[in-house]
Amino acid sequence: MNKQRKIIGISLVKNEDIYIGQSLANVLDFCDEIIVYDNNSKDGTVEIVNKYVKKYPCKVKLKHILNLKESQTLLDIIGFFELMEMNYMIQKVLLF
């Protein structure tokens, strides 16, 4: 069974409206999937990411971190992805 390997971009953001649009544009072409985790941004970050979600609904996902425990859990999950990358289950996890 030969599964296609993927490149997954993961970004943890809070109040990154100055950078997030260009960051997403920079990784869009070579990531198979992009997941942005927003930690309660108060600026225009969510609106900018939502533009990408609407334009690329099969590629860009926006998730909201609701509390500090979720942030730590997310960091643990990212560590898991990196471990899976070493075991060739996925090609690459890109943190940006």
C-alpha positions in Angstrom: 0.0 0.0 0.0 1.6 3.2 -1.2 0.1 6.3 0.4 1.0 9.7 -1.0 3.0 11.6 1.5 2.0 15.2 2.4 3.6 18.4 3.5 1.6 20.0 6.2 2.2 23.6 7.3 1.2 24.5 10.8 1.2 28.1 12.2 0.5 29.2 15.7 -0.5 32.8 15.7 -1.7 35.6 17.9 -2.0 39.2 16.6 0.0 38.5 13.4 -2.0 40.6 10.9 1.2 42.3 9.7 2.8 38.9 8.8 0.2 36.2 8.3 -0.9 37.1 4.8 2.6 37.0 3.4 3.5 33.9 5.4 0.5 32.0 4.0 1.3 33.2 0.5 4.9 32.0 0.9 4.0 28.4 1.8 0.8 28.0 -0.2 2.4 26.5 -3.3 4.5 23.8 -1.6 2.2 22.7 1.3 -0.5 20.2 0.7 -2.4 21.4 3.7 -2.0 24.5 6.0 -3.5 24.7 9.5 -3.5 28.0 11.3 -4.1 27.9 15.0 -5.2 31.3 16.3 -4.7 32.1 19.9 -7.5 34.8 20.4 -6.1 37.4 18.1 -7.5 40.9 18.6 -6.2 42.4 15.4 -7.1 41.5 11.8 -5.3 38.1 11.8 -8.5 36.0 11.7 -10.0 38.0 8.9 -6.9 37.6 6.8 -6.7 33.9 7.4 -10.4 33.6 6.6 -9.7 35.1 3.2 -7.3 32.3 2.5 -9.8 29.7 3.9 -12.4 31.0 1.5 -10.1 31.1 -1.5 -8.4 27.7 -0.7 -11.0 25.7 1.3 -9.4 22.3 0.6 -6.0 23.5 1.6 -6.2 26.2 4.4 -7.9 25.5 7.7 -8.4 27.9 10.6 -8.6 26.6 14.2 -9.1 28.6 17.3 -7.3 28.0 20.6 -9.7 28.6 23.4 -7.4 28.4 26.4 -3.8 27.9 27.6 -4.2 24.2 28.1 -5.2 23.9 24.4 -1.9 25.7 23.5 0.1 23.1 25.4 -1.8 20.3 23.9 -1.2 21.7 20.4 2.5 21.9 21.1 2.4 18.2 22.1 0.5 17.4 18.9 3.1 19.2 16.8 5.8 17.1 18.6 3.8 14.0 17.6 3.8 15.2 14.0 7.5 15.7 14.0 7.9 12.1 15.4 5.7 10.8 12.6 7.7 12.7 10.1 10.8 10.8 11.3 8.9 7.6 10.8 7.9 8.6 7.3 4.2 8.6 7.9 4.1 12.1 6.5 6.7 13.8 4.4 7.2 17.0 6.3 5.6 19.2 9.0 6.4 22.8 8.4 6.1 25.2 11.3 5.9 28.9 10.3 
